Amino acid sequence: MNGFWPPTAPGSPRYLLRNLRIPPDLCGLKPAANGWCQADVLINGRHIETVSQAGEITAENTACIDADNSILISAPVDCHTHLDKAHVAAFQDFPAGDLLGAIDAMAAQKKTWTQETLTRRVEFSLRSAYAFGLRALRSHVDYDNAPEFVWQVLDDAALRWRDRIALQLLPLVNISALAEPQDRRAYYQRAQHYGRLGLFLYDQPDMEALLTPVFQHAKTQGWDIDLHVDEGLDPTLDGLDTVARVTLATGFTGTVLCSHCVALNSYDAVRRERVIAHARKAGLDFVSLPVTNLYLQGRNSNGVPQTRGMMPVRALKEAGAMVSMGADNVQDGFCAFGDFDPMAVLNIGAQVGHLDNPARDWAALITCNPARTMGLEWDGVIRDGAPADLVLFAARTSGELSSRITPERIVIREGNWLVLKAPDFREL
Ligand SMILES: [Zn+2]
C-alpha cells in the first residue's frame, strides 16, 4: 500500500484542505465524538477564507486536498527562549550541575563569544525554529556581562527575520543587581528599547523591596514584565507569592509572565492552592519549561534520579490561568538537550506533567496562549479571515504525534506549503 504522506502541494493560491483534525481550543467549531474538530479549511492566498465542519464547504473549481484526518494547528509561538546562549554546548562541555553552577559556567563561557559566532548561532536557531513552523518567539538576552555587540546582533536578527518570525527581545537581569537607583537607571535604558524587562528571581531575601520600584517604573512606562521565578525544588522558595503581592500592591496592569515555578510542586496542597489563587488574583501568566527543568532540577552526585521539576500546568489551567510551554535553554550550560521544536517540547512536557492527549487538549500551550501573553496581533485561533500560517502534521492522533520526537510536518506560511529541514549541525 502506498503511504498517504506527504500530500501533494496545491497548485493554486486558493485551495481547500478537507478532513482535518483541529484541536478544539484552536477553532470555534463543535468537537466530534472523538474530541477533535473535524474540519475543512478553505485557504485563499495569505488568509483563511472559511473554516467549517468537514464536508460543509463546496468549492467547485477549487484545488482540493484530502488531509485524511491529519492534525492541523496554527503556527506555533514560543514565549520563552534564550537565543544569545543557544547552541554554545557545541563548543564546550559544561559541568552537569545545578542552576547556580550553570549560571557560573555560562558567565565564563560568555567571554569567548564574538560577533561572528553569536550571529551564526542566532541564525542557526531561527532557521531551526522556522523549519519547525514557529511564527513568533520571545528571547531573553543576558544583561549582566553581555558583550556590547550582543544587542546589535539580536536587533539585526529581529529585523532580518521580521517577515518570517516576530522576535520579541528583552534584557534579563538578576534582581539583586538593581538594588541601587543608578543601576536601575542604566538597566531601564536597555529595557526602554524593547518595552519589556526580564528579571531573575530565586531566593533573594529582599525580593519584595527590590521588585517594588521596578514594578512601579514599568507601570509608568507601560512595559511588560517577564520573570524567571522559583526555578528550584526547595519549598522555602516563595518568589511567585512575592510577585503576586508586588503586582497587586503596585497596581501593575501590564502582562507579568512567570516561568518555571517548579517550587509549587514542593508545597503542600493547601499552600499550593493558596499561592495559585493569589497569582490568579494578580493576573499573572505562566510558561512551563519542562526540558530545562528535567535537566537541572533534582540532580545529585550519585546519579540516582530524584524528584524532577515541573510546573503544575493542569492545576494552573483549572484555576483559570493563562499557561504556555516553551523551549527555554537549547544546548547550553543550563540544558544540553533540546531544540526549537514546540511540538517536541509539548510532547515531553505532557508526559512529565501528565497532560493527556497533548495534541488535542493542550495545543494552546504552544499556539494561542503564548500569542496572547506576547500580545500578538493574531491569537492563533483558526477562524475565517485569520492568516494562513499553519502546520499540518503527518499524524492523526496525539499518540501518533508524540511517538516521534520531532514529528514530520508541512509548514504553511501565507498559504504557501513549505517542506523545510532544520539546518545541519555542522554549520554551527
Ligand atoms: Zn529561561
Boltz pocket constraint, residues with backbone or C-beta under 6 A from the ligand:
constraints:
  - pocket:
      binder: B
      contacts: [[A, 80], [A, 81], [A, 82], [A, 140], [A, 228], [A, 259], [A, 328], [A, 329]]
      max_distance: 6.0
